[in-house]
Amino acid sequence: MPIQRTRRGARRRRAGRRRLEASRLDRWLNTAVTVAVITALAVGSAAVLAHWLL
């Protein structure tokens, strides 16, 4: 991977194919976790309501 120097002298690597695939996987995992958490909250809320009402 080519290394690119910025104005301050710090080194930064360009995003290659592997990093793009990793970011795509991260996005997919974030979506999956968000859906799982929302589902768990909905099921838990329904269980609490059912417990209180029945």
PDB file with one MODEL, atoms N, CA, C and O in Angstrom:
MODEL        1
ATOM      1  N   MET A   1       0.831  -1.186   0.000  1.00  0.00           N
ATOM      2  CA  MET A   1       0.000   0.000   0.000  1.00  0.00           C
ATOM      3  C   MET A   1       0.871   1.243   0.000  1.00  0.00           C
ATOM      4  O   MET A   1       1.835   1.310   0.762  1.00  0.00           O
ATOM      5  N   PRO A   2       0.566   2.211  -0.817  1.00  0.00           N
ATOM      6  CA  PRO A   2       1.359   3.436  -0.811  1.00  0.00           C
ATOM      7  C   PRO A   2       1.080   4.252   0.442  1.00  0.00           C
ATOM      8  O   PRO A   2      -0.059   4.359   0.897  1.00  0.00           O
ATOM      9  N   ILE A   3       2.137   4.818   0.984  1.00  0.00           N
ATOM     10  CA  ILE A   3       2.003   5.657   2.166  1.00  0.00           C
ATOM     11  C   ILE A   3       2.017   7.104   1.719  1.00  0.00           C
ATOM     12  O   ILE A   3       2.850   7.511   0.908  1.00  0.00           O
ATOM     13  N   GLN A   4       1.094   7.871   2.253  1.00  0.00           N
ATOM     14  CA  GLN A   4       0.948   9.257   1.845  1.00  0.00           C
ATOM     15  C   GLN A   4       1.278  10.159   3.036  1.00  0.00           C
ATOM     16  O   GLN A   4       0.791   9.932   4.143  1.00  0.00           O
ATOM     17  N   ARG A   5       2.093  11.163   2.811  1.00  0.00           N
ATOM     18  CA  ARG A   5       2.434  12.106   3.881  1.00  0.00           C
ATOM     19  C   ARG A   5       1.450  13.272   3.857  1.00  0.00           C
ATOM     20  O   ARG A   5       1.105  13.801   2.800  1.00  0.00           O
ATOM     21  N   THR A   6       1.016  13.653   5.045  1.00  0.00           N
ATOM     22  CA  THR A   6       0.145  14.819   5.149  1.00  0.00           C
ATOM     23  C   THR A   6       1.009  16.040   5.426  1.00  0.00           C
ATOM     24  O   THR A   6       2.232  15.926   5.504  1.00  0.00           O
ATOM     25  N   ARG A   7       0.400  17.184   5.572  1.00  0.00           N
ATOM     26  CA  ARG A   7       1.154  18.422   5.788  1.00  0.00           C
ATOM     27  C   ARG A   7       1.919  18.415   7.106  1.00  0.00           C
ATOM     28  O   ARG A   7       3.007  18.985   7.197  1.00  0.00           O
ATOM     29  N   ARG A   8       1.359  17.778   8.118  1.00  0.00           N
ATOM     30  CA  ARG A   8       1.998  17.767   9.434  1.00  0.00           C
ATOM     31  C   ARG A   8       3.074  16.694   9.544  1.00  0.00           C
ATOM     32  O   ARG A   8       3.720  16.585  10.586  1.00  0.00           O
ATOM     33  N   GLY A   9       3.282  15.909   8.510  1.00  0.00           N
ATOM     34  CA  GLY A   9       4.315  14.903   8.543  1.00  0.00           C
ATOM     35  C   GLY A   9       3.837  13.539   9.012  1.00  0.00           C
ATOM     36  O   GLY A   9       4.612  12.583   9.008  1.00  0.00           O
ATOM     37  N   ALA A  10       2.588  13.429   9.413  1.00  0.00           N
ATOM     38  CA  ALA A  10       2.058  12.134   9.850  1.00  0.00           C
ATOM     39  C   ALA A  10       1.821  11.257   8.621  1.00  0.00           C
ATOM     40  O   ALA A  10       1.516  11.748   7.534  1.00  0.00           O
ATOM     41  N   ARG A  11       1.965   9.986   8.817  1.00  0.00           N
ATOM     42  CA  ARG A  11       1.762   9.072   7.699  1.00  0.00           C
ATOM     43  C   ARG A  11       0.339   8.534   7.719  1.00  0.00           C
ATOM     44  O   ARG A  11      -0.229   8.265   8.777  1.00  0.00           O
ATOM     45  N   ARG A  12      -0.216   8.385   6.531  1.00  0.00           N
ATOM     46  CA  ARG A  12      -1.576   7.859   6.413  1.00  0.00           C
ATOM     47  C   ARG A  12      -1.615   6.912   5.240  1.00  0.00           C
ATOM     48  O   ARG A  12      -1.092   7.216   4.168  1.00  0.00           O
ATOM     49  N   ARG A  13      -2.230   5.768   5.439  1.00  0.00           N
ATOM     50  CA  ARG A  13      -2.341   4.797   4.354  1.00  0.00           C
ATOM     51  C   ARG A  13      -3.682   4.965   3.659  1.00  0.00           C
ATOM     52  O   ARG A  13      -4.686   5.308   4.283  1.00  0.00           O
ATOM     53  N   ARG A  14      -3.678   4.721   2.381  1.00  0.00           N
ATOM     54  CA  ARG A  14      -4.934   4.784   1.635  1.00  0.00           C
ATOM     55  C   ARG A  14      -5.761   3.543   1.916  1.00  0.00           C
ATOM     56  O   ARG A  14      -5.217   2.469   2.173  1.00  0.00           O
ATOM     57  N   ALA A  15      -7.077   3.693   1.865  1.00  0.00           N
ATOM     58  CA  ALA A  15      -7.973   2.561   2.121  1.00  0.00           C
ATOM     59  C   ALA A  15      -7.897   1.592   0.954  1.00  0.00           C
ATOM     60  O   ALA A  15      -8.256   1.930  -0.174  1.00  0.00           O
ATOM     61  N   GLY A  16      -7.440   0.421   1.230  1.00  0.00           N
ATOM     62  CA  GLY A  16      -7.354  -0.601   0.195  1.00  0.00           C
ATOM     63  C   GLY A  16      -8.585  -1.472   0.191  1.00  0.00           C
ATOM     64  O   GLY A  16      -9.562  -1.188   0.883  1.00  0.00           O
ATOM     65  N   ARG A  17      -8.537  -2.537  -0.592  1.00  0.00           N
ATOM     66  CA  ARG A  17      -9.685  -3.423  -0.713  1.00  0.00           C
ATOM     67  C   ARG A  17     -10.039  -4.081   0.619  1.00  0.00           C
ATOM     68  O   ARG A  17     -11.214  -4.223   0.956  1.00  0.00           O
ATOM     69  N   ARG A  18      -9.016  -4.480   1.370  1.00  0.00           N
ATOM     70  CA  ARG A  18      -9.271  -5.153   2.638  1.00  0.00           C
ATOM     71  C   ARG A  18      -9.989  -4.236   3.621  1.00  0.00           C
ATOM     72  O   ARG A  18     -10.892  -4.676   4.333  1.00  0.00           O
ATOM     73  N   ARG A  19      -9.596  -2.974   3.665  1.00  0.00           N
ATOM     74  CA  ARG A  19     -10.253  -2.029   4.580  1.00  0.00           C
ATOM     75  C   ARG A  19     -11.688  -1.754   4.143  1.00  0.00           C
ATOM     76  O   ARG A  19     -12.569  -1.590   4.987  1.00  0.00           O
ATOM     77  N   LEU A  20     -11.935  -1.700   2.830  1.00  0.00           N
ATOM     78  CA  LEU A  20     -13.296  -1.483   2.358  1.00  0.00           C
ATOM     79  C   LEU A  20     -14.186  -2.654   2.723  1.00  0.00           C
ATOM     80  O   LEU A  20     -15.336  -2.458   3.117  1.00  0.00           O
ATOM     81  N   GLU A  21     -13.665  -3.886   2.596  1.00  0.00           N
ATOM     82  CA  GLU A  21     -14.446  -5.062   2.974  1.00  0.00           C
ATOM     83  C   GLU A  21     -14.698  -5.066   4.471  1.00  0.00           C
ATOM     84  O   GLU A  21     -15.786  -5.433   4.916  1.00  0.00           O
ATOM     85  N   ALA A  22     -13.701  -4.660   5.256  1.00  0.00           N
ATOM     86  CA  ALA A  22     -13.864  -4.613   6.700  1.00  0.00           C
ATOM     87  C   ALA A  22     -14.918  -3.576   7.084  1.00  0.00           C
ATOM     88  O   ALA A  22     -15.733  -3.824   7.973  1.00  0.00           O
ATOM     89  N   SER A  23     -14.911  -2.426   6.428  1.00  0.00           N
ATOM     90  CA  SER A  23     -15.904  -1.404   6.763  1.00  0.00           C
ATOM     91  C   SER A  23     -17.301  -1.858   6.349  1.00  0.00           C
ATOM     92  O   SER A  23     -18.283  -1.536   7.018  1.00  0.00           O
ATOM     93  N   ARG A  24     -17.393  -2.602   5.251  1.00  0.00           N
ATOM     94  CA  ARG A  24     -18.681  -3.133   4.837  1.00  0.00           C
ATOM     95  C   ARG A  24     -19.189  -4.141   5.865  1.00  0.00           C
ATOM     96  O   ARG A  24     -20.373  -4.148   6.202  1.00  0.00           O
ATOM     97  N   LEU A  25     -18.293  -4.990   6.360  1.00  0.00           N
ATOM     98  CA  LEU A  25     -18.654  -5.962   7.388  1.00  0.00           C
ATOM     99  C   LEU A  25     -19.055  -5.257   8.674  1.00  0.00           C
ATOM    100  O   LEU A  25     -20.021  -5.658   9.324  1.00  0.00           O
ATOM    101  N   ASP A  26     -18.326  -4.212   9.049  1.00  0.00           N
ATOM    102  CA  ASP A  26     -18.662  -3.446  10.248  1.00  0.00           C
ATOM    103  C   ASP A  26     -20.049  -2.827  10.134  1.00  0.00           C
ATOM    104  O   ASP A  26     -20.827  -2.843  11.088  1.00  0.00           O
ATOM    105  N   ARG A  27     -20.351  -2.280   8.952  1.00  0.00           N
ATOM    106  CA  ARG A  27     -21.671  -1.687   8.751  1.00  0.00           C
ATOM    107  C   ARG A  27     -22.767  -2.739   8.879  1.00  0.00           C
ATOM    108  O   ARG A  27     -23.805  -2.495   9.494  1.00  0.00           O
ATOM    109  N   TRP A  28     -22.523  -3.927   8.284  1.00  0.00           N
ATOM    110  CA  TRP A  28     -23.506  -5.003   8.346  1.00  0.00           C
ATOM    111  C   TRP A  28     -23.692  -5.466   9.789  1.00  0.00           C
ATOM    112  O   TRP A  28     -24.819  -5.695  10.227  1.00  0.00           O
ATOM    113  N   LEU A  29     -22.595  -5.605  10.527  1.00  0.00           N
ATOM    114  CA  LEU A  29     -22.695  -6.022  11.927  1.00  0.00           C
ATOM    115  C   LEU A  29     -23.411  -4.969  12.775  1.00  0.00           C
ATOM    116  O   LEU A  29     -24.209  -5.314  13.647  1.00  0.00           O
ATOM    117  N   ASN A  30     -23.132  -3.703  12.527  1.00  0.00           N
ATOM    118  CA  ASN A  30     -23.836  -2.638  13.261  1.00  0.00           C
ATOM    119  C   ASN A  30     -25.333  -2.709  13.017  1.00  0.00           C
ATOM    120  O   ASN A  30     -26.124  -2.537  13.944  1.00  0.00           O
ATOM    121  N   THR A  31     -25.728  -2.961  11.771  1.00  0.00           N
ATOM    122  CA  THR A  31     -27.148  -3.085  11.449  1.00  0.00           C
ATOM    123  C   THR A  31     -27.755  -4.297  12.137  1.00  0.00           C
ATOM    124  O   THR A  31     -28.858  -4.216  12.678  1.00  0.00           O
ATOM    125  N   ALA A  32     -27.042  -5.424  12.122  1.00  0.00           N
ATOM    126  CA  ALA A  32     -27.545  -6.645  12.753  1.00  0.00           C
ATOM    127  C   ALA A  32     -27.706  -6.455  14.261  1.00  0.00           C
ATOM    128  O   ALA A  32     -28.701  -6.894  14.839  1.00  0.00           O
ATOM    129  N   VAL A  33     -26.741  -5.809  14.893  1.00  0.00           N
ATOM    130  CA  VAL A  33     -26.823  -5.574  16.337  1.00  0.00           C
ATOM    131  C   VAL A  33     -27.956  -4.609  16.656  1.00  0.00           C
ATOM    132  O   VAL A  33     -28.665  -4.800  17.644  1.00  0.00           O
ATOM    133  N   THR A  34     -28.137  -3.583  15.845  1.00  0.00           N
ATOM    134  CA  THR A  34     -29.228  -2.638  16.062  1.00  0.00           C
ATOM    135  C   THR A  34     -30.581  -3.336  15.984  1.00  0.00           C
ATOM    136  O   THR A  34     -31.445  -3.113  16.833  1.00  0.00           O
ATOM    137  N   VAL A  35     -30.768  -4.178  14.973  1.00  0.00           N
ATOM    138  CA  VAL A  35     -32.018  -4.923  14.832  1.00  0.00           C
ATOM    139  C   VAL A  35     -32.217  -5.853  16.018  1.00  0.00           C
ATOM    140  O   VAL A  35     -33.327  -5.955  16.540  1.00  0.00           O
ATOM    141  N   ALA A  36     -31.155  -6.537  16.456  1.00  0.00           N
ATOM    142  CA  ALA A  36     -31.264  -7.455  17.592  1.00  0.00           C
ATOM    143  C   ALA A  36     -31.636  -6.713  18.871  1.00  0.00           C
ATOM    144  O   ALA A  36     -32.457  -7.201  19.648  1.00  0.00           O
ATOM    145  N   VAL A  37     -31.051  -5.551  19.099  1.00  0.00           N
ATOM    146  CA  VAL A  37     -31.345  -4.784  20.305  1.00  0.00           C
ATOM    147  C   VAL A  37     -32.780  -4.274  20.290  1.00  0.00           C
ATOM    148  O   VAL A  37     -33.478  -4.351  21.301  1.00  0.00           O
ATOM    149  N   ILE A  38     -33.220  -3.757  19.153  1.00  0.00           N
ATOM    150  CA  ILE A  38     -34.602  -3.256  19.056  1.00  0.00           C
ATOM    151  C   ILE A  38     -35.588  -4.399  19.263  1.00  0.00           C
ATOM    152  O   ILE A  38     -36.598  -4.227  19.945  1.00  0.00           O
ATOM    153  N   THR A  39     -35.304  -5.574  18.677  1.00  0.00           N
ATOM    154  CA  THR A  39     -36.166  -6.737  18.861  1.00  0.00           C
ATOM    155  C   THR A  39     -36.201  -7.149  20.325  1.00  0.00           C
ATOM    156  O   THR A  39     -37.273  -7.436  20.858  1.00  0.00           O
ATOM    157  N   ALA A  40     -35.045  -7.182  20.985  1.00  0.00           N
ATOM    158  CA  ALA A  40     -34.991  -7.557  22.399  1.00  0.00           C
ATOM    159  C   ALA A  40     -35.766  -6.564  23.265  1.00  0.00           C
ATOM    160  O   ALA A  40     -36.466  -6.968  24.194  1.00  0.00           O
ATOM    161  N   LEU A  41     -35.646  -5.280  22.969  1.00  0.00           N
ATOM    162  CA  LEU A  41     -36.402  -4.279  23.721  1.00  0.00           C
ATOM    163  C   LEU A  41     -37.906  -4.442  23.526  1.00  0.00           C
ATOM    164  O   LEU A  41     -38.677  -4.317  24.478  1.00  0.00           O
ATOM    165  N   ALA A  42     -38.321  -4.720  22.296  1.00  0.00           N
ATOM    166  CA  ALA A  42     -39.748  -4.903  22.028  1.00  0.00           C
ATOM    167  C   ALA A  42     -40.284  -6.145  22.735  1.00  0.00           C
ATOM    168  O   ALA A  42     -41.358  -6.103  23.335  1.00  0.00           O
ATOM    169  N   VAL A  43     -39.546  -7.242  22.666  1.00  0.00           N
ATOM    170  CA  VAL A  43     -39.985  -8.484  23.325  1.00  0.00           C
ATOM    171  C   VAL A  43     -40.001  -8.298  24.834  1.00  0.00           C
ATOM    172  O   VAL A  43     -40.937  -8.736  25.503  1.00  0.00           O
ATOM    173  N   GLY A  44     -38.971  -7.650  25.378  1.00  0.00           N
ATOM    174  CA  GLY A  44     -38.924  -7.408  26.823  1.00  0.00           C
ATOM    175  C   GLY A  44     -40.059  -6.507  27.282  1.00  0.00           C
ATOM    176  O   GLY A  44     -40.669  -6.755  28.323  1.00  0.00           O
ATOM    177  N   SER A  45     -40.345  -5.469  26.517  1.00  0.00           N
ATOM    178  CA  SER A  45     -41.449  -4.584  26.876  1.00  0.00           C
ATOM    179  C   SER A  45     -42.778  -5.314  26.829  1.00  0.00           C
ATOM    180  O   SER A  45     -43.621  -5.127  27.706  1.00  0.00           O
ATOM    181  N   ALA A  46     -42.971  -6.141  25.820  1.00  0.00           N
ATOM    182  CA  ALA A  46     -44.207  -6.932  25.724  1.00  0.00           C
ATOM    183  C   ALA A  46     -44.324  -7.902  26.907  1.00  0.00           C
ATOM    184  O   ALA A  46     -45.415  -8.097  27.441  1.00  0.00           O
ATOM    185  N   ALA A  47     -43.221  -8.498  27.310  1.00  0.00           N
ATOM    186  CA  ALA A  47     -43.248  -9.425  28.444  1.00  0.00           C
ATOM    187  C   ALA A  47     -43.601  -8.694  29.735  1.00  0.00           C
ATOM    188  O   ALA A  47     -44.378  -9.205  30.542  1.00  0.00           O
ATOM    189  N   VAL A  48     -43.035  -7.503  29.939  1.00  0.00           N
ATOM    190  CA  VAL A  48     -43.348  -6.730  31.147  1.00  0.00           C
ATOM    191  C   VAL A  48     -44.819  -6.320  31.146  1.00  0.00           C
ATOM    192  O   VAL A  48     -45.499  -6.433  32.166  1.00  0.00           O
ATOM    193  N   LEU A  49     -45.301  -5.850  30.017  1.00  0.00           N
ATOM    194  CA  LEU A  49     -46.717  -5.461  29.929  1.00  0.00           C
ATOM    195  C   LEU A  49     -47.633  -6.657  30.179  1.00  0.00           C
ATOM    196  O   LEU A  49     -48.626  -6.537  30.897  1.00  0.00           O
ATOM    197  N   ALA A  50     -47.307  -7.805  29.597  1.00  0.00           N
ATOM    198  CA  ALA A  50     -48.119  -9.004  29.808  1.00  0.00           C
ATOM    199  C   ALA A  50     -48.094  -9.422  31.277  1.00  0.00           C
ATOM    200  O   ALA A  50     -49.111  -9.856  31.818  1.00  0.00           O
ATOM    201  N   HIS A  51     -46.959  -9.295  31.907  1.00  0.00           N
ATOM    202  CA  HIS A  51     -46.847  -9.653  33.334  1.00  0.00           C
ATOM    203  C   HIS A  51     -47.700  -8.732  34.184  1.00  0.00           C
ATOM    204  O   HIS A  51     -48.378  -9.187  35.106  1.00  0.00           O
ATOM    205  N   TRP A  52     -47.674  -7.438  33.885  1.00  0.00           N
ATOM    206  CA  TRP A  52     -48.443  -6.475  34.671  1.00  0.00           C
ATOM    207  C   TRP A  52     -49.950  -6.626  34.439  1.00  0.00           C
ATOM    208  O   TRP A  52     -50.741  -6.475  35.370  1.00  0.00           O
ATOM    209  N   LEU A  53     -50.341  -6.921  33.204  1.00  0.00           N
ATOM    210  CA  LEU A  53     -51.763  -6.953  32.871  1.00  0.00           C
ATOM    211  C   LEU A  53     -52.431  -8.287  33.159  1.00  0.00           C
ATOM    212  O   LEU A  53     -53.647  -8.343  33.343  1.00  0.00           O
ATOM    213  N   LEU A  54     -51.652  -9.360  33.199  1.00  0.00           N
ATOM    214  CA  LEU A  54     -52.270 -10.671  33.404  1.00  0.00           C
ATOM    215  C   LEU A  54     -52.111 -11.192  34.780  1.00  0.00           C
ATOM    216  O   LEU A  54     -52.586 -12.287  35.085  1.00  0.00           O
TER     217      LEU A  54
ENDMDL
END
